[in-house]
């Protein structure tokens, strides 16, 4: 199904921003991008999703792979005991991690990264449960050496660290946000996060 995503501002990641911009998505790919009126005129049969905020390419998290392989992401049911932030160091060692717990942690970590607009990580992934969670979600693993581990791990990626520009023929990996909240994240045309 052809879907048009329209936003207050479209920042394609290459070229000028488009106030009142939109992109059309068919399956996994972007098929058109530009001012809303032009995209709708070219694809009148498309379903339209209107978003409040700015639509940008998905973000790259340089420490995302490290956060999935060297930090524990507590289950919401553990929040009272463990808190909600990733656990590292002595707190992580005290948990006595096994593959099952690493897998559950990685799946929660991936969901939390998606909630921050992340669509790509800097690889490689070395721990099988983390690699599996990333592959199942459809996150892109970019080649290259991983940056040094962060002193204070954060799921929030650097601002405007775009994974790839939004262009026709590219995978529909994008995120929509306002100055205070992430509204949605799309991976290969699939809405994988939407704020309730």
C-alpha positions, 0 to 999 in steps of 0.5 A: 500500500502506498502511504504518504507521510506529511510533516510540518517540516521535512529535513531530507538529510541532503538538500534544503528542508521542505516546510510542509513536506511529505514523502511517499512510501511503497513497501520498503522504499521511498518513491517520492519526496517534496512539498505535500501538494506535489507528492499528493498530486502525483499519488492521489490514491495513497493513504495519508498520515499527517505528523506534527513535527519534523520528519528526518532520516533515521539516526545513527547511534555510535554507541548503540551496539555497545549499549546492547552488548555491555549494558542491561536494559531493565524490564519495566517490572524491575524498575522499582528494584533496578531503575529504568536506565541501562546498567553497567559495571558492578550493577551489571556483574551482580545480575549474573547474566546468561544468554536468555537474559542478554536476549531479553535485555537486547530486545528491550534495548532495541525498542528503546533505541527505536523510541529515540529515532535510531535506525542504524548502529555502528558495528560490528555486533559480537554477542549473538543475542544482541545481533539477533535482536538487531537483525529481527528489528531491521536496524542497519549495522554500519561497518567500521570500528566502534567508537570507544565505550561511553563514560555515561551510557545514554540511549539518546543518539547525538542530534542530527546524526543521520543514517542516510538521506531520504531520497527516492529509491532509498529504504524508508528509514525515518523518524518524526519528532517535535522539540520535546518528543519523538513521535514515530520511527519507521524502518523499511516502511514499517512503523516500528515505534509510535508514541501513544 
